[in-house]
Amino acid sequence: METFISFTNQSQGRDRIFRATQYACALAKYLLRNEAKRKELVKKLQFLESNMSSGRKLFRLGNTVNSIHAAKSTLHISDPVLRFCLTFANLNRALYFICDNLLWARSIGLIKDIDKERWSLNSTRFYFLSLVMNLTRDVYVIIQLMVQKSRDRHFQQKVDQHLNESPDVACVIVPQLDAFLFLLLESLRNDPSVALDTVKNVCDLFIPLDKLGIYQTNAGVVGFCGLVSSLLGILSVLRPSLKIKP
């Protein structure tokens, strides 16, 4: 109970709950779209989805400052690749929040003289760039973990044992590929935070890809990916050890 109270007291925790609800409604709405008997339910789901989206925009009003502060912090990272990826990601995230805040202000009538479609597109572009940089960081960290693991003598013995225990698999799959996949899985198993962050970012990536028309799917795929990403985000907030660092 204390964990739940602590989670809901965080603005990030509340945003994750709203986000999960929003995409769960989007997914359910897509699955029920062709059922005539569920038209009223679909309308209610659409209304709830819209309210969750509006609520999240309100929660994100101060996130621009947080992203700029995060970008300043990542400038001091010693690793040049991580420094570039995280700083660029945080700056794009800040620009995304600025666009998002302007769209929220327009939706409640505070600002009227802005092009909604244009600013929405810009918002999606900045979000997409932020995700690409975060995924680049994930890949870089995974490569580092694999290099470190491959230099471990004990691990080399485990690889040889694995190949010897499954000769049939090694014959079908190229031994080098089998060893590579084994190394990848072992590296991610030892650092689940990297695996979780990678899956979350990959799921998130489908959302701007669809909106920008780069890789169009459908509302069901977007809803499912958004829901999975939100649940993983909730898990990382509940268990800080599963949050990738830096």
C-alpha positions as CSV (number, residue, x, y, z in Angstrom):
1,M,0.0,0.0,0.0
2,E,2.8,2.4,0.9
3,T,4.4,1.7,-2.5
4,F,1.1,2.5,-4.3
5,I,0.6,5.7,-2.3
6,S,4.2,6.8,-3.1
7,F,3.7,6.0,-6.7
8,T,0.4,8.0,-7.1
9,N,1.9,10.9,-5.2
10,Q,4.4,11.4,-8.0
11,S,3.3,13.4,-11.0
12,Q,5.2,10.9,-13.2
13,G,3.3,8.0,-11.6
14,R,-0.1,9.7,-12.2
15,D,0.9,10.4,-15.8
16,R,1.8,6.8,-16.4
17,I,-1.6,5.7,-15.0
18,F,-3.4,8.1,-17.3
19,R,-1.3,7.1,-20.2
20,A,-1.9,3.4,-19.7
21,T,-5.7,4.1,-19.4
22,Q,-5.6,6.3,-22.5
23,Y,-4.0,3.6,-24.7
24,A,-6.0,0.8,-23.1
25,C,-9.1,2.7,-24.2
26,A,-7.6,3.2,-27.7
27,L,-6.9,-0.5,-28.0
28,A,-10.3,-1.6,-26.7
29,K,-12.0,0.9,-29.0
30,Y,-10.2,-0.6,-32.0
31,L,-11.1,-4.1,-31.1
32,L,-14.8,-3.2,-30.6
33,R,-15.1,-0.9,-33.6
34,N,-17.1,-3.4,-35.8
35,E,-19.5,-4.6,-33.1
36,A,-22.8,-2.8,-33.5
37,K,-24.0,-3.7,-30.0
38,R,-21.0,-2.0,-28.5
39,K,-21.4,1.5,-30.1
40,E,-22.3,3.1,-26.8
41,L,-19.3,1.5,-25.1
42,V,-17.1,2.7,-27.9
43,K,-18.3,6.2,-27.4
44,K,-17.6,6.0,-23.7
45,L,-14.1,4.7,-24.3
46,Q,-13.5,7.5,-26.8
47,F,-14.7,10.1,-24.2
48,L,-12.4,8.5,-21.5
49,E,-9.5,8.4,-23.9
50,S,-9.9,12.1,-24.7
51,N,-10.1,13.0,-21.0
52,M,-7.0,11.0,-20.2
53,S,-5.1,12.8,-23.0
54,S,-6.2,16.2,-21.7
55,G,-5.3,15.3,-18.1
56,R,-1.8,14.2,-19.2
57,K,-1.3,17.5,-21.0
58,L,-2.0,19.3,-17.7
59,F,0.5,17.1,-15.9
60,R,3.2,17.9,-18.4
61,L,3.0,21.7,-18.0
62,G,6.3,21.8,-16.0
63,N,8.2,19.1,-17.9
64,T,9.9,21.6,-20.2
65,V,12.0,22.9,-17.3
66,N,12.7,19.4,-16.1
67,S,13.9,18.4,-19.6
68,I,16.2,21.5,-19.9
69,H,17.6,20.7,-16.4
70,A,18.2,17.1,-17.5
71,A,20.0,18.3,-20.6
72,K,22.3,20.5,-18.5
73,S,23.1,17.5,-16.2
74,T,23.9,15.1,-19.2
75,L,26.4,17.6,-20.5
76,H,28.7,16.5,-17.6
77,I,28.7,12.8,-18.6
78,S,32.2,11.7,-19.4
79,D,31.3,9.3,-22.2
80,P,30.9,11.4,-25.4
81,V,28.4,9.0,-27.0
82,L,26.1,9.0,-24.0
83,R,26.6,12.7,-23.5
84,F,25.5,13.5,-27.1
85,C,22.6,11.1,-27.2
86,L,21.1,12.0,-23.8
87,T,21.6,15.8,-24.2
88,F,20.1,15.8,-27.7
89,A,17.2,13.6,-26.5
90,N,16.4,15.9,-23.6
91,L,16.6,19.0,-25.8
92,N,14.1,17.5,-28.3
93,R,11.9,16.4,-25.4
94,A,11.9,20.0,-24.1
95,L,10.9,21.2,-27.5
96,Y,8.2,18.5,-27.6
97,F,6.8,19.7,-24.3
98,I,6.8,23.4,-25.5
99,C,4.7,22.4,-28.5
100,D,2.5,20.2,-26.3
101,N,1.9,23.1,-23.9
102,L,0.9,25.5,-26.7
103,L,-1.5,22.9,-28.1
104,W,-3.0,22.6,-24.6
105,A,-3.3,26.4,-24.3
106,R,-5.1,26.5,-27.7
107,S,-7.5,23.7,-26.7
108,I,-8.8,25.7,-23.7
109,G,-8.9,29.0,-25.6
110,L,-5.9,30.8,-24.1
111,I,-4.2,31.0,-27.5
112,K,-6.1,31.1,-30.8
113,D,-3.7,32.2,-33.4
114,I,-1.7,29.0,-33.9
115,D,-2.0,26.3,-36.6
116,K,-3.0,23.2,-34.6
117,E,-1.9,20.8,-37.4
118,R,1.5,22.4,-37.8
119,W,2.3,22.5,-34.1
120,S,1.0,18.9,-33.6
121,L,3.3,17.7,-36.4
122,N,6.3,19.6,-34.9
123,S,5.5,18.1,-31.5
124,T,5.5,14.6,-33.0
125,R,8.8,15.2,-34.8
126,F,10.6,16.3,-31.7
127,Y,9.1,13.3,-29.8
128,F,10.4,11.0,-32.6
129,L,13.9,12.5,-32.5
130,S,14.0,12.1,-28.7
131,L,13.0,8.4,-29.0
132,V,15.6,7.8,-31.7
133,M,18.4,9.3,-29.5
134,N,17.2,7.2,-26.5
135,L,17.2,4.0,-28.6
136,T,20.7,4.9,-29.9
137,R,21.8,5.1,-26.3
138,D,20.2,1.8,-25.6
139,V,22.0,0.1,-28.5
140,Y,25.3,1.7,-27.4
141,V,24.9,0.5,-23.8
142,I,24.0,-3.0,-25.0
143,I,27.1,-3.2,-27.2
144,Q,29.2,-2.1,-24.2
145,L,27.7,-4.8,-22.0
146,M,28.3,-7.4,-24.7
147,V,31.9,-6.4,-25.1
148,Q,32.5,-6.6,-21.3
149,K,30.8,-9.9,-21.1
150,S,32.7,-11.4,-24.1
151,R,36.0,-10.6,-22.3
152,D,35.0,-12.7,-19.3
153,R,36.8,-16.1,-19.3
154,H,34.0,-17.7,-17.3
155,F,31.5,-16.6,-19.9
156,Q,33.6,-18.0,-22.7
157,Q,33.4,-21.4,-21.0
158,K,29.6,-21.0,-20.8
159,V,29.4,-20.2,-24.5
160,D,31.4,-23.3,-25.4
161,Q,29.2,-25.4,-23.0
162,H,26.1,-24.0,-24.6
163,L,27.3,-24.8,-28.2
164,N,28.3,-28.3,-27.1
165,E,25.0,-29.0,-25.3
166,S,23.0,-28.0,-28.4
167,P,24.9,-29.3,-31.5
168,D,21.7,-29.7,-33.5
169,V,20.9,-26.0,-33.1
170,A,24.4,-25.0,-33.9
171,C,24.2,-27.0,-37.2
172,V,21.0,-25.2,-38.2
173,I,22.0,-21.8,-37.0
174,V,25.5,-20.5,-37.8
175,P,27.6,-21.1,-34.7
176,Q,28.7,-17.4,-34.6
177,L,25.1,-16.2,-34.7
178,D,24.1,-18.6,-32.0
179,A,27.0,-17.4,-29.8
180,F,26.1,-13.8,-30.6
181,L,22.4,-14.3,-29.5
182,F,23.6,-16.2,-26.4
183,L,25.9,-13.3,-25.6
184,L,23.1,-10.7,-26.2
185,L,20.6,-12.6,-23.9
186,E,23.1,-13.1,-21.1
187,S,24.1,-9.4,-21.2
188,L,20.5,-8.2,-21.0
189,R,19.7,-10.8,-18.3
190,N,22.5,-9.3,-16.2
191,D,21.1,-5.7,-16.7
192,P,17.3,-5.9,-17.1
193,S,17.0,-2.1,-16.9
194,V,18.5,-1.8,-20.4
195,A,16.2,-4.5,-21.8
196,L,13.2,-2.8,-20.3
197,D,14.2,0.6,-21.6
198,T,14.8,-0.8,-25.1
199,V,11.5,-2.5,-25.3
200,K,9.7,0.6,-24.0
201,N,11.4,2.9,-26.5
202,V,10.7,0.5,-29.4
203,C,7.0,0.4,-28.5
204,D,6.9,4.1,-28.1
205,L,8.5,4.6,-31.5
206,F,5.5,3.1,-33.4
207,I,3.4,6.1,-32.2
208,P,5.3,8.9,-34.0
209,L,6.1,6.6,-36.9
210,D,2.4,6.2,-37.5
211,K,1.6,9.9,-37.0
212,L,4.4,11.1,-39.3
213,G,3.4,8.6,-42.0
214,I,6.9,7.0,-42.0
215,Y,5.5,3.6,-41.0
216,Q,1.8,3.5,-40.8
217,T,0.0,0.8,-38.9
218,N,-3.4,1.1,-37.3
219,A,-5.0,2.4,-34.1
220,G,-4.9,-1.1,-32.7
221,V,-1.1,-1.4,-33.0
222,V,-0.6,2.1,-31.7
223,G,-2.9,1.4,-28.7
224,F,-1.2,-1.9,-27.9
225,C,2.4,-0.5,-28.2
226,G,1.3,2.6,-26.1
227,L,-0.2,0.3,-23.4
228,V,2.9,-2.0,-23.2
229,S,5.2,1.0,-23.0
230,S,3.0,2.6,-20.3
231,L,3.0,-0.6,-18.2
232,L,6.8,-0.8,-18.5
233,G,7.0,2.8,-17.5
234,I,4.9,2.1,-14.4
235,L,7.2,-0.8,-13.5
236,S,10.3,1.4,-13.8
237,V,8.7,4.0,-11.5
238,L,7.6,1.4,-8.9
239,R,11.0,-0.3,-9.0
240,P,13.7,2.4,-9.5
241,S,16.4,-0.3,-9.9
242,L,14.8,-1.1,-13.3
243,K,15.3,2.5,-14.5
244,I,18.3,2.8,-16.8
245,K,21.1,5.0,-15.7
246,P,22.3,7.5,-16.7
